[in-house]
Amino acid sequence: MSSGAGENDGREGARSGGAGAGWPAAPLGHALPVVERIRAARRAGVVLTCEHASNALWDLDLGCPRDWPEEDRHVSTDHWAYDPGAAELTRLVAHRLGLGAVLAGFSRLQCDPNRDLHEPSLMRSECDGHELALNRGLSAAGRLARIDALWRPYHAATEALVRAHTPRLVLSFHSFTPCYEGRRREVQVGVLHHDDDSPLPRAFLEAFRAASGGPLGAADVRFNEPWPGTVMYGPDRCAAVVGALPLELELRNDLVTRPDVREWAAGVVESVLRAHGLLEES
């Protein structure tokens, strides 16, 4: 079943990777579309999103990818710029299960689709103590241009997706760094939510914990870590359009950049969705 007017035929853009922790760097100057859409192949009660899928920068005047400023290249392939492994996991689940998905094709440092328009980190001025040349001296007009060219098209696409499918669940994939601001994170999988009445968050938690035969052994899985469930702006926003449950899965990026971990995680996700009747055939 089509996931709505204006979606493409499911063609994938160039994959973005990462660097600095053993995974290949995404080639600068190559990127996904500004918004990547994957067409649903079935009627289902779930759609997928990935707000931090790409480390691409866009030249808004030319409508094409641009290079990173030399001063910022050291952050262009790490977790500050995007979520390594999250896009690949989103595509794997979408294509394996025939689900509709929307992925952002621009770096969160150019404009973060997982932030409200009024949040300072929508276009942050620094990261890890480094002032971003990308955003230095950004004018009000420049901010508005990015919002109109990047943020608004992404959210229009997710809104169109949920209106087309009226899902019960909006499932978003993210990844996080194993060391943040000098602190080691032992958690491996986080289930972010803010609805204690739904059985789905606990179902995901228990399924990941129970999948001990996978590549992580007895996985360290926790609720609302490494971030609280109140920071899911993107999933929250589109889920609210149709009254769906927003839920975010966070996987540590030294793990989810491994193909075997992605296969394992996709299998766990499928088991939960099937058990809760979210993969009904059309």
C-alpha positions, 0 to 999 in steps of 0.5 A: 500500500502506498504511504501517501501522495508525493512519496517516491518508489522506495529508492534509497539515497547514498548511505551515510556512515561515520568515522572515528570509532572503526566505521567508514566515513560518509563521503563528504559531498554525497548525501541522501535527498533532503527528505528520504521516503520509503514507501510502505508495501503493506498496511500496518499499524506502525511507521518509522522515522529517523531524524538524525539519519545523515551528516550531509550539508546542503547549499540552499541556493543551489539545492545540492550538497556542499562541503563542511567548513574546514574548521568543522570537519572533525565533528562532521563524521561523529555523533554531533553531526548525525546518528551513526547506524540509525539510518541503516537500521531504519532502512533495514526494518522498513524494507524487511517489514514493508513499512513506510519511513521518513529519514532526514537527509541533512545534518542536525548541526545545520538544522535539527529536526528533532528540536522545536523551532524555539530551542537554541540547539535547533542550530547550535553555535558550538559542540564539545567546546568547539565553536561551529563555523557552520553556524557562526554569525548566522542571521535571522534570514539565514535561520529562516531559510534553513527552517523552510528548506530543511525542517519544514519539509521533513515534518511535512513528510512525517505528517503526510506519512502518519495521515496516510496510515493512521498508525498506532505507533510511530517508532523512531531510531537513533544512536548515541555515543558510548562516551559523552562529556567524559562519562562512559555509558554502559547502557546499550539500548534505550527505550524512550517513552512517556506513556506508562499506560501503553504495553509497548514500551515494556514489551520492547524493553523485555524483548531486547533483554530477553534476546540474550542469544544475540551478538550483545549477549545479555544486553543492558537495556533501560527505559529513558536512557541515555535521554529522558522520554521528554526529548522526542520532539520529532516522533512526538510531533508527528504521532500527535497528528493522529493520536499515535504512540511515539516511541524512540529506540536508542542504540549505542553507536559502537554497536549499531554500526555493526551489521550483525547488531542491526540484524539482531535489533531488526529481529527484536523489533519485528518480534514485538510488532508481530506480537502486538498486531502491528504488522497486519497484512492488507 
